[in-house]
Amino acid sequence: MKTLDDLDVKDKKVLVRVDFNVPLKDGAVTDDTRIRGALPTLIELLDGGAALVLVSHLGRPKDREPELSLRPVADRLAELIGTPVKLAPGVVGDQVTALANALEPGGILLLENVRYEPGETKNDGDLADALASLADLYVNDAFGAAHRAHASTEGVARRLPHAAGRLLEREVKTLGGILEHPKKPLVAIVGGAKVTDKIAVIDRFMHVADTILIGGAMCFPFFKAQGHTVGDSLCEAEGVGPAKDALAQSRMDRSHLELPIDLVIADRFAAEAEHRVLDGVDVPDGWMGIDIGPRTAQMYADEIAKAGTVFWNGPMGAFELEPFAAGTRAVAEAVAACEGTTVVGGGDSAAALQQFGLGDRVTHLSTGGGASLELIEGKKLPGVEALR
């Protein structure tokens, strides 16, 4: 994969695909983590004498909804980077071309939400041509969108000299390193709601991890496969078969698959619900499991403490509700305290780390939930492959 080290950007216009898909409220950015993540690449390009044309999506617009404009993003980027950022009136077109042509070294132009153009998600060749015409070089630093073959992530890379930005480069090297040469023991923590969403990740870790810790609602298909009662717990019916297969595979493979040994159960899914610790995993009728229990949390924390490498994706319970946050908090604190290499695979796990004030206490916090999972699964990411 080509990197910034392979490009001479002096006096060149560089089209940079960034991931500025950030949360907004009342016309302002409420979490600028992804914008900050792009700064090292943008600053390196500017210091190298480039002018920048930035392209990003925001949300999933059906038309050109003004509330999904990148205006707040342009304003916040300007504050962070300390130089003016001009927002283009669109993605392509004569006005956009004129603004790009007028850019001098050190200048920054942010195109409007690229998903305002229906050709973006279709990887439309005309849109890719139009984007490529705005610059001399292309840099992809949007790892969170690298698993999509879109015009701004894959199509334009086929049309310009290209490279990976520092963020994307680090993501690929770090996540790939977990699989290829992890410091042992390797502990994988896999949580979330659905086994079917994560079964390929579990299968991959079966061959390389020493221990796999399962949490979240996805543990209930495993329990059901073992013959336990799950009460009213969220239990994905389609996940029972894959869970049963994973349990059988675990008995044959080198990895040790661990399931919760106790649970926090409630009479309904609500912060004010009646809840208690269940010593065991057979959930009674009328109750639902919403978090791992304290004995499980301690057991998992002990495993994490011994790890040379940790990969975590998916919460242990409904951490957004305070009565059911303890399991995820315990895992987050254990990962943060681990002396080994710790990698958190984006999504809800990253949100949990931030919620508990631990976002800066891990080795690598991935910016791409879906992309990180697909890379771990062994899939080829179109946005990465186009940079080969």
N, C-alpha and C positions, 0 to 999 in steps of 0.2 A: 504494500500500500504506500503510495506516495504521500509525503508530508511537506510541511512548509519548508523544510530544508532543501527540497528539490525545486523550489520556485525562486526566480528572481523577480521581485515585485516592484522594483524601483521604477517610478514614473508610469506604473501600470494601473489600470482600473481592474479591481478584483471583485467579482460577484461572490458574496459569501452567504451560503445558506446557514442561517442560525435558527435556533429553536427558542423563539420568544413567545411561545404559547403559554402565557402567564395568566394568573387569576386577576380579574379586575373588579372593582366595586366603586360605584359612583364616579366612573371615569378616571380612576387612578389604579396603578399597579399595587396589589396588596402583598405580593411575594415576588421579589426580583431575583430569586436564586438563579433562574435560568439566564437572565440577562448578565448577571455577574459571572456566570460560568463561561460566557463567550468573551469576556474582556481580555484574557491573555492573548487569544488569537487576534482579536481586533487591534490591540495595542501593538503587537509584534508586526502586523501588516502595516500599520500607520508609521511605525518607527522605521520600517523598511522603505518608505517612500511611496506607498500605494494610496490610491483613492478607493473608497469602499462603496459598493452598492450592495446593500443588505436585503435579503429576502427571507420572509418567515410566514408561517400561517398563524392564525389565532382562532381557536374554536372550530366549529363546523358550520360555517355560514351556508344558508340555502340560497341567498341572493347577495346583496351588498349591505347587510345590516350595519347601520352606523355604530351600534354598540360593540361591534367586533372590529372596529378600526384600530390600527396600530398607533394612533396618535398618542395615547398615554405611554406606550412603550417608547416611542421616539423621545418623548419628554424625559422619561426616566433614564434612558440610555445617555442622553446628553448630560444629565446631572452626574452620572457615574463616570463617564469617560472624560468629562471636562472639555468637550468641544461641541459645537452646534451639530445637530442631526436634523437634516431636512427630510420631511415626509413627502413622498411622491403622491400625486393625486390618484394614482392607480398602480397597476402592476406593469403594464406595457402600454405602448401607444406613443404618439408623437411628443406629447408633453413630457412623458417619462424619459424618452430618448434624449430630448433637449436638456433635461436636468442632468442626466448621466454624462452627456458630452461636455457639459460645462464644469464638471467636477475637476478640481485641482488636487494634487497630492495633499493628503491630510484631510480631505473632505469626506463627508459621510452622507449618503443618501439611503434612506430606508424606504423600500417599496411598500405599497399598501398590501394588506392581507392577501397572500398569494392564492388562497382558496376562494377569493372573490371571483377568480377565473375558473370556470368549470373544467377547463382543460388540464388544470393542475393534477387532480387526482386520477385523471385518465392518461397521464404521461403523454399529453398531446404534443406532437412534433412541432407544430407551428408555435405553440407557447414556448417550448424549449428553445427553438430558434430565436424567438424574440428576446428571451432572457439572455441568451448567449451573446446577442448583438450589443448588449449594454456594457460588456466588459472584455478584457483581454485574457483574464484568467478566472478560474473557478476554484473556490475552497468550500468544502462541506464541513461544517462544525456542528451540525444538528444531529447528534447521535439519536435523540429521541424520535426522529423521523426517518432514520436510516433503514428501517425495515419496510419502508414504503417505496415502491417504484413510481415516483411522481415526477412531474416535469422538472421541478426545482431540486430534486434529490438524485435522480438517476439520468433523466433525459439530457439536462444541460451539461452533465459531466462528460457525456459522449461527444460534446461539441466544442469544448475548450480544454486547453492544458489545465490540469487539475491537481489537487492535493487535499489531504485531510487536515483540518484544523487541529490545534493542540488538544482540545477537549475530546473530539472524536478519536484522535490517535490514542489518547490515554485510556478511553473507555475500551477500545478494542484490545489493547495490550493487557490491560488489567483483567478484564473478564476472560480473555483467552488464556492468560497465565494461570488462572484458577484451575483450569482443566488440564493444562499441559505440564505445569511444574509447580504445583502448590507445595508450600511447606506443610509437612504432616504434623499431627493429624488434620485432615480436612473435615470440617463440620458444616453441613448444609442445613439451614433452617428454612422450611417451606410451609407457609401458611396461606390464609385467604379463604375464599368461600367455596371454590369448586375444584375438585380433583381433576376434572377434564381440562381445566385451564393450565394445570401445572404438572400433569402426568408425564409429559415429555421431559420436563426438567428433572423430575424424580428419577425417571429411567436413566437419564444421562449420569446423574450423581450416583446411581447404583454401581456404576463401573469405576468411579474415581474417588468418591467420598468414603471416609471411614465411618461417619455417623450421619444419619438424616433425621432431623427432628421435625415432626409434623404437628401443626397447630391450626387454629382457626376452625371454621365450620367444615373444612375439608377433612377433618378427622372423623366425622360421623359416617361417611361411606366406608371408611376403614373399620370402624366399630361394628357397623351393620354387617360387613363381610365376615367379621369374626363371630357374629351371632349375638351381639349385645343389643339391648333396647336403646332407642335414640329419642323416645318421647316425641315432643313437638319440635325438636331441633331442626335447623336447616340441614337437610340431608339430600344431596343431589343424587337422584335415582340413577342417572347415567354414570355416576362415578363409582358405584358399588363394584361393578365388574373390573374396571381398571385398578381399583384399590385392592381387590382380591388378588389380581395378577401381580401387583407390586409386592404384596406380602409374600406371595410364593417366591417371587424373584429374589426378595431379600434373604430368604433362607438359603438360596444357592449362591448369591453374590457375596463379595467381600464386605459390602456396606451393612451397617447395623441400623435398621429402621426403628425409630422410637416413636411411640404414641403416648398421649397424655395418660396419666394414671389417676388423676382426679380432675374435677371440673367445677366451674362456677355456673350454677343453673338459676333460671328465673322463670316466673310464671308468664312473662310476656317480654317482648323486645321493647323496653323503655327504660329510661334512666331511673324512674321512680318505681320500677317493678319490684315485687318481693323477690329476693334472691338469697342464695345460701351456697355454701361449699358442699359439693357431693364427693364423699370419699369413695371413689370408684368411677366407673364410666357408664353404668346402666342408668339411663335417664328415665325417670318415671313419666307416665302419661300426664299431660297437662303442664309439663315443664320443658324448658329448652336449655341446652348448653350454649353459653355465650362467651365463655373465656376458659382458658386452662386454669387449673387449680393451683394452690400454693406449693404443693409437693411437686407437681410437674414443673412449675416455674423454677424451683430450686434445682431439680434434676437437670433441666435444660441448661441453667446457668452454670452448673458444675461441668457439664460437657463442653460448653463454650469456653470456659476458663482454661481448659487443657488444650485448646485448639492452636495449631500453628497457622491455620487459615480458616476463615469463616465467610460463608456466603449466606446472606439473609434476604429472602423475598416473601413478604406476606405477613400480616399481623397474626397474633395468637388468639385474638378475640375482638369484640366490638370496642376498640380502644377509644373511639370517639365519645363513648358514654362512660363517664368517670367510674361508676361501680364495676365496670367490666374492662378497665384499662390495666389492671395490675399485671396480668400475664405478659402483655406486650411490653409494658414498662420494664419488667424484670429482664426480659430478653434484650431489650434495647440497652439497658444498663450493663448487662453482661457483655454484649458485643462491644460497647464503648470501653469497657475496662480490660478487654482481652489484649494481651501483649502481642498476639500474632497479627497477621494481615487480615483486615476486616473489610469486607465489601458488601454494600447494601444495594440491592437491585432496584432502586427507584420505587415509584408508585406509593402505595399505602405505607410501606416500610420506611421510606424516606420521610413521609408526612409524620409518622410516629416519632422518628428521631428528632425532627424539628419541634414537634409538640412538647417533647420531654427535654428540649434544650441540649440535645446530644449530637446535633448535625455535624459539628466540627471535631467529633471524637472518634471518627472512623477513618480508616485508610482511604477508602474511596466510596463516595456516595454517587451512584449512577444517576444520570439525568434521563435515562430512557427505560421506563418500565417494560413495555412490550419488546423493545429492541434488545434490552439486556437478556430477557428470557429467551428470545429466539436465538441469540448468539450462544447462550449456554446450551440450548437444545441441539446446537450444531447446524442450524439453518444458515444459509448464506443471505446476508443482508444486501438488497439491491444497491442501496446508497453507499455501501462499503465496497462492494464488488466493482462498482463503476470507477473506483479510485485506484484500481490495481494498475 
